[in-house]
Amino acid sequence: MYRLLAIDLDGTLLSPQHVVTARTREAIRKAIAAGLSLVMATGNRLNVLQAACRGLPLSGPQIVYNGAIIADIQSGAVLHEHLVPEECILPALDTLRDLHLYRGYHTHQHVYVDNNTPNARNWYRPPVPPVIEVTDVVSLYPQPCLKLAAVGAPGTLREKRMKLEELFAGQLYVTQTSRDLLELLHPAVSKDNALRIITNMLGVEPEEVVAFGDNHNDIGMLRFAGLGIAMGHAHDEVKAAADYVTLSNAEDGVAAAIEGVVLSQGSTN
């Protein structure tokens, strides 16, 4: 019996038009009415999650910044936090520059990026504040950093991700959150580690969790859950980690799986 849904935001819950469709809203409503809890798990900021999911019956702890923060969705209170280790910030920024990647520096208040970072001005939509372009993100150090970001060409990014994983093994968690975006975080950070904390808080067992995702940063969460569901458009490495592959986000894949798989197997209060 399933008791909790853990759902990635971009590319999973949200359609390609960055909205929660009516069918998906109704499927989630039915799941909650059947007794399931809902946890969103995103690499994005809390205010992005709040804006994107406005109107959904969300309450309690939610996963943001890929698990660097667990926050209460309604009050905004931070329940758990891991910052990037200070001693890793400058070496990581130097390495990203050497790999010819545009860099981002996420603080609690703002997101800063190198000048001319591709598409950075479109990362957030009002009411979320836009990113701030600076000549050199190194100038932000030693401000507390929630995560470092790296933007690059999709054709080479997976290879560069593996290089960074090798260079910073044990020092940073390196993950890919979209085809052109890498993120570097505290080594204890991941969506699955954050989900483990939340399930312990709620008294939910891993086998009672259904997780949805579409990218590299969702793999651990899919493996942690009793039922890991990959989106139809996900990369093959994500599908290989899943128990089930649903339709794409353009085809209401989350709703289809909730309707056809999750609710058909029941839930428990």
Secondary structure, DSSP 8 states (H G I E B T S, - for coil): -B-EEEEEIIIIIS-TTSS--HHHHHHHHHHHHTT-EEEEE-SS-HHHHHHHTTTS---SEEEEGGGTEEEETTT--EEEE----HHHHHHHHHHHHHTT-EEEEE-SS-EEEETT-TTGGGS--TTS---EEES-GGGGTTS--SEEEEE--HHHHHHHHHHHHHHTTTT-EEEEEETTEEEEE-TT--HHHHHHHHHHHHT--GGGEEEEE-SGGGHHHHHHSSEEEE-TTS-HHHHHH-SEE---GGGTHHHHHIIIIIGGG-B--
